[in-house]
Amino acid sequence: MIYHVDKVSWKQTQGQLRQIRERVFVCELHLPKHVEFDQHDKTADHVLIRDENHQAVGTGRLCSDGLISRIAIVKDHRNRQAYQSLIGYLADLAQQKGLKEVFVQCILEEVPTFVKSGFSKQGGVFMEAGIPRQRLKCPASMINSEPFTMLH
């Protein structure tokens, strides 16, 4: 399957972005809605991934400090191609913005995938919305999107 990723405006596409994130994070992972949507949504660069039928199937965002977050792909499209497309696009976007490093704050099960992709652990494990997480960093130019397969 071929996926298309585009940078989108929060103001213009927040309905689609919210729908995907609610489906993945609120319904599947049971995160509180008030935690999922935050003040960064208005200022971050958002991306939307569409399938070959132009259906919105995933999203992610890049904050001005280099934090890559809110990576969500609907269940039927959680595959290597979708994640590589999304992560690769966010890495390219970070480089275009002149960011030297990017960060993620992922759930512990995802740490090995990010490490294989060039990220290194930064600090200790912390709790967010009752879920243990780890902060990882990577030079923006060194992200390898190949290992990504089954993130939310």
C-alpha positions as CSV (number, residue, x, y, z in Angstrom):
1,M,0.0,0.0,0.0
2,I,1.1,3.5,-0.7
3,Y,0.7,6.2,1.9
4,H,0.8,9.9,1.5
5,V,1.9,12.2,4.3
6,D,1.2,15.9,4.4
7,K,1.8,18.7,6.8
8,V,-1.6,20.1,7.8
9,S,-3.0,23.0,9.7
10,W,-4.5,22.2,13.2
11,K,-7.2,24.9,12.6
12,Q,-8.3,23.4,9.3
13,T,-8.0,19.6,10.0
14,Q,-8.5,19.3,13.7
15,G,-11.6,17.3,13.2
16,Q,-9.8,14.5,11.3
17,L,-6.8,14.7,13.7
18,R,-9.0,14.5,16.8
19,Q,-11.0,11.6,15.4
20,I,-7.9,9.5,14.8
21,R,-6.3,10.4,18.1
22,E,-9.5,9.7,20.0
23,R,-9.9,6.4,18.3
24,V,-6.3,5.3,19.1
25,F,-5.5,7.0,22.4
26,V,-8.8,7.5,24.1
27,C,-10.8,4.4,22.9
28,E,-8.0,1.8,22.5
29,L,-5.5,2.9,25.1
30,H,-8.0,4.5,27.5
31,L,-6.1,7.7,28.0
32,P,-8.2,10.6,29.4
33,K,-9.4,12.9,26.7
34,H,-8.2,16.0,28.6
35,V,-4.6,14.6,28.6
36,E,-4.6,13.7,24.9
37,F,-5.4,17.2,23.7
38,D,-3.1,19.9,25.0
39,Q,-1.8,23.4,24.5
40,H,0.8,22.1,22.0
41,D,-1.9,21.2,19.5
42,K,-2.3,24.9,18.5
43,T,1.4,25.5,17.9
44,A,2.8,22.2,16.7
45,D,3.3,21.1,13.1
46,H,0.8,18.4,12.4
47,V,1.0,15.7,9.8
48,L,-1.8,13.6,8.3
49,I,-1.2,10.2,6.6
50,R,-3.7,9.0,4.0
51,D,-4.0,5.7,2.3
52,E,-4.2,5.2,-1.4
53,N,-7.9,6.0,-1.3
54,H,-7.2,9.3,0.3
55,Q,-8.7,8.2,3.7
56,A,-7.1,9.7,6.7
57,V,-5.5,6.8,8.7
58,G,-2.9,8.4,10.9
59,T,-1.3,11.5,12.4
60,G,1.6,12.8,14.3
61,R,3.0,16.1,15.4
62,L,6.3,17.9,15.8
63,C,6.6,20.5,18.6
64,S,8.9,23.6,18.3
65,D,11.3,22.1,20.9
66,G,11.8,18.9,18.7
67,L,9.3,16.7,20.5
68,I,7.7,14.2,18.1
69,S,4.4,13.1,19.7
70,R,0.8,12.0,19.2
71,I,1.8,9.4,16.6
72,A,-1.4,7.5,16.0
73,I,-2.3,5.1,13.1
74,V,-5.7,3.4,13.0
75,K,-5.5,-0.4,13.6
76,D,-6.1,-1.6,10.0
77,H,-3.1,0.5,8.8
78,R,-0.5,-0.3,11.5
79,N,2.2,-1.6,9.3
80,R,5.8,-1.0,8.4
81,Q,5.0,1.2,5.4
82,A,2.7,3.5,7.3
83,Y,5.1,4.0,10.2
84,Q,8.1,4.5,8.0
85,S,6.2,7.1,6.0
86,L,5.0,9.0,9.1
87,I,8.3,8.9,11.0
88,G,10.3,9.6,7.9
89,Y,8.2,12.7,7.2
90,L,8.5,14.0,10.7
91,A,12.2,13.5,10.7
92,D,12.5,15.4,7.4
93,L,10.3,18.1,8.8
94,A,12.5,18.5,11.8
95,Q,15.6,18.9,9.6
96,Q,13.8,21.4,7.4
97,K,13.0,23.4,10.5
98,G,16.7,23.4,11.5
99,L,16.2,21.2,14.6
100,K,19.4,19.3,15.5
101,E,17.7,16.8,17.8
102,V,14.3,15.3,18.2
103,F,12.7,13.7,21.2
104,V,10.0,11.2,21.9
105,Q,8.3,10.2,25.2
106,C,7.1,6.7,24.4
107,I,5.5,3.9,26.3
108,L,8.0,1.3,27.6
109,E,7.0,-1.3,25.0
110,E,8.1,1.0,22.2
111,V,11.5,1.9,23.6
112,P,13.4,-1.0,21.8
113,T,11.9,0.1,18.4
114,F,13.1,3.7,18.9
115,V,16.5,2.5,20.1
116,K,16.9,0.5,16.9
117,S,16.0,3.6,15.0
118,G,18.8,5.6,16.4
119,F,17.3,7.1,19.6
120,S,19.0,6.9,23.0
121,K,17.5,7.0,26.4
122,Q,17.5,10.3,28.2
123,G,16.7,10.3,31.9
124,G,14.6,7.9,33.9
125,V,11.2,6.3,33.4
126,F,8.4,8.7,34.4
127,M,4.6,8.4,34.6
128,E,2.1,10.3,32.4
129,A,-1.6,9.6,32.7
130,G,-0.8,6.5,34.7
131,I,1.4,5.0,32.0
132,P,5.2,4.5,32.4
133,R,7.2,6.3,29.7
134,Q,10.7,6.9,28.7
135,R,12.2,10.0,27.0
136,L,14.5,9.3,24.1
137,K,16.5,11.6,21.8
138,C,18.1,11.4,18.4
139,P,19.9,13.7,16.1
140,A,17.3,14.7,13.5
141,S,19.5,13.7,10.6
142,M,20.2,10.2,12.1
143,I,16.6,8.8,12.4
144,N,16.2,5.4,10.7
145,S,12.6,4.8,10.1
146,E,13.1,1.1,9.0
147,P,12.4,-0.6,12.4
148,F,9.0,1.1,13.0
149,T,6.1,-1.3,12.7
150,M,3.6,-1.5,15.5
151,L,3.4,1.8,17.4
152,H,0.0,3.3,18.2
